[in-house]
Amino acid sequence: MDVDLSIKYCGLELKHPFMPGASPMVDSLDTVRQLEDAGASAIVMHSLFEEQIVGEELGMTRAREFGENSPEAAGSYLPDPEGYKLGPDEYLRQIEQIKKAVAVPVIASLNGNHRDAWVRYAKLIEQAGADALELNTYEMTFQLDQTTDAIEKQTVDLVTAVRAATTIPLTVKMLPFFAGLPSLAQRLNKAGAAGLVLFNRTYQPVIDLEELEMSHAYPLSSHDELPLRLRWLGMISPSVQMSLAASGGVYTVDDALRAVMCGAHAVQMVSALLRYGPNHLTTIIDGVREWMTEHEYESVNQMRGSMNIKNCPDPRIYTRWGYIKTLMSWA
Ligand SMILES: Cc1cc2nc3c(=O)[nH]c(=O)nc-3n(C[C@H](O)[C@H](O)[C@H](O)COP(=O)(O)O)c2cc1C
């Protein structure tokens, strides 16, 4: 009997868990078609960044105030205007184009943390035809008076506001730096998020000691990033009533299997596809099917969560016991 890979992710019926994560791959319709041909069960778009929305609006206001070609109008509020291929309007048009180009669901992404921009663009993204929306706050503060509680509340309030304004499924792409991650997950769920993407990556600065310059880290992930995702998937999947997606460090069939076993409904890949091309998705999907057939699994739903904290043979490995044991095992 053929193994059943189909899953439900944030209410979307998908043929299997494996999809490209948010990345510039969606800027080209040819690449999007290649991803679908390679078997992608959904297309996740890169983010529309709040800085783009605010930057464009500020630019327009300044053009009205100072004149079209004034330096003020040109003054950029974008970190790197060249870096964004799609402005806000083009982003919406790209959703429409991708929806026409492929049959699989399209998940758009908004990145920012101000309610007005989020709500406005979430509505437009829904109207443009996106099947779901990933929300990414990327909130890291250096202000002494901004507490963890306040940051968490802001994220929950943002989700509440977008939920009230739209009907498509929402999922939140989170940073891993929350001491009370399960509680936050629960609150996001109550606020209307159907899913979580674990995790957003932070790109650490690189310091050039000779030039005394800071530069950007290389944006592709390494395989070493997966275990952090596995830990949290395994810890929260038995308790939260949400769809979970793994994002970070998935390169191989074994990685993909581990993510599902720890509780992922969906498994997103970016760096591996940027390195090896869209067809790498086929390798993953075929490899997972083959492995599951050999190991006599009937479905991915049956396999999901089999190694989470509730179901794995020794759940203590997820706890302080596992931490102490690891340290003690050093010889
Ligand atoms: C070039 C590049 C662009 C990305 N753009 C976005 C983005 O716009 N929004 C977002 O949420 N994540 C973005 N990401 C992060 C990925 O979606 C993903 O979370 C991260 O790369 C970890 O997954 P990976 O190990 O499979 O690469 C980007 C990653 C890369 C490498």
The ligand as an SDF file (V2000), in Angstrom:
LIG
                    3D

 31 33  0  0  0  0  0  0  0  0999 V2000
   18.1580   34.6160    1.0650 C   0  0  0  0  0  0  0  0  0  0  0  0
   17.1330   34.3790    2.1410 C   0  0  0  0  0  0  0  0  0  0  0  0
   16.0040   35.2010    2.2120 C   0  0  0  0  0  0  0  0  0  0  0  0
   15.0650   35.0020    3.2160 C   0  0  0  0  0  0  0  0  0  0  0  0
   13.9590   35.8020    3.2600 N   0  0  0  0  0  0  0  0  0  0  0  0
   13.0490   35.6210    4.2490 C   0  0  0  0  0  0  0  0  0  0  0  0
   11.8940   36.4350    4.3260 C   0  0  0  0  0  0  0  0  0  0  0  0
   11.6670   37.3270    3.5220 O   0  0  0  0  0  0  0  0  0  0  0  0
   11.0340   36.2070    5.3510 N   0  0  0  0  0  0  0  0  0  0  0  0
   11.2290   35.2290    6.2860 C   0  0  0  0  0  0  0  0  0  0  0  0
   10.3990   35.0470    7.1750 O   0  0  0  0  0  0  0  0  0  0  0  0
   12.3160   34.4260    6.2170 N   0  0  0  0  0  0  0  0  0  0  0  0
   13.2180   34.6120    5.2450 C   0  0  0  0  0  0  0  0  0  0  0  0
   14.3230   33.8180    5.1970 N   0  0  0  0  0  0  0  0  0  0  0  0
   14.5310   32.8050    6.2280 C   0  0  0  0  0  0  0  0  0  0  0  0
   14.0730   31.4420    5.7470 C   0  0  0  0  0  0  0  0  0  0  0  0
   12.6940   31.4350    5.4390 O   0  0  0  0  0  0  0  0  0  0  0  0
   14.3390   30.3520    6.7880 C   0  0  0  0  0  0  0  0  0  0  0  0
   13.5720   30.5840    7.9500 O   0  0  0  0  0  0  0  0  0  0  0  0
   15.8030   30.2560    7.2000 C   0  0  0  0  0  0  0  0  0  0  0  0
   16.6770   30.3990    6.0950 O   0  0  0  0  0  0  0  0  0  0  0  0
   16.0720   28.9220    7.8680 C   0  0  0  0  0  0  0  0  0  0  0  0
   15.7220   27.8560    7.0280 O   0  0  0  0  0  0  0  0  0  0  0  0
   16.8270   27.0530    6.1540 P   0  0  0  0  0  0  0  0  0  0  0  0
   17.7930   26.4640    7.0920 O   0  0  0  0  0  0  0  0  0  0  0  0
   16.0170   26.0140    5.4160 O   0  0  0  0  0  0  0  0  0  0  0  0
   17.4610   28.0410    5.2520 O   0  0  0  0  0  0  0  0  0  0  0  0
   15.2560   33.9790    4.1770 C   0  0  0  0  0  0  0  0  0  0  0  0
   16.3890   33.1650    4.0900 C   0  0  0  0  0  0  0  0  0  0  0  0
   17.3120   33.3480    3.0950 C   0  0  0  0  0  0  0  0  0  0  0  0
   18.5080   32.4510    3.0210 C   0  0  0  0  0  0  0  0  0  0  0  0
  1  2  1  0
  2  3  1  0
  2 30  2  0
  3  4  2  0
  4  5  1  0
  4 28  1  0
  5  6  2  0
  6  7  1  0
  6 13  1  0
  7  8  2  0
  7  9  1  0
  9 10  1  0
 10 11  2  0
 10 12  1  0
 12 13  2  0
 13 14  1  0
 14 15  1  0
 14 28  1  0
 15 16  1  0
 16 17  1  0
 16 18  1  0
 18 19  1  0
 18 20  1  0
 20 21  1  0
 20 22  1  0
 22 23  1  0
 23 24  1  0
 24 25  2  0
 24 26  1  0
 24 27  1  0
 28 29  2  0
 29 30  1  0
 30 31  1  0
M  END
$$$$
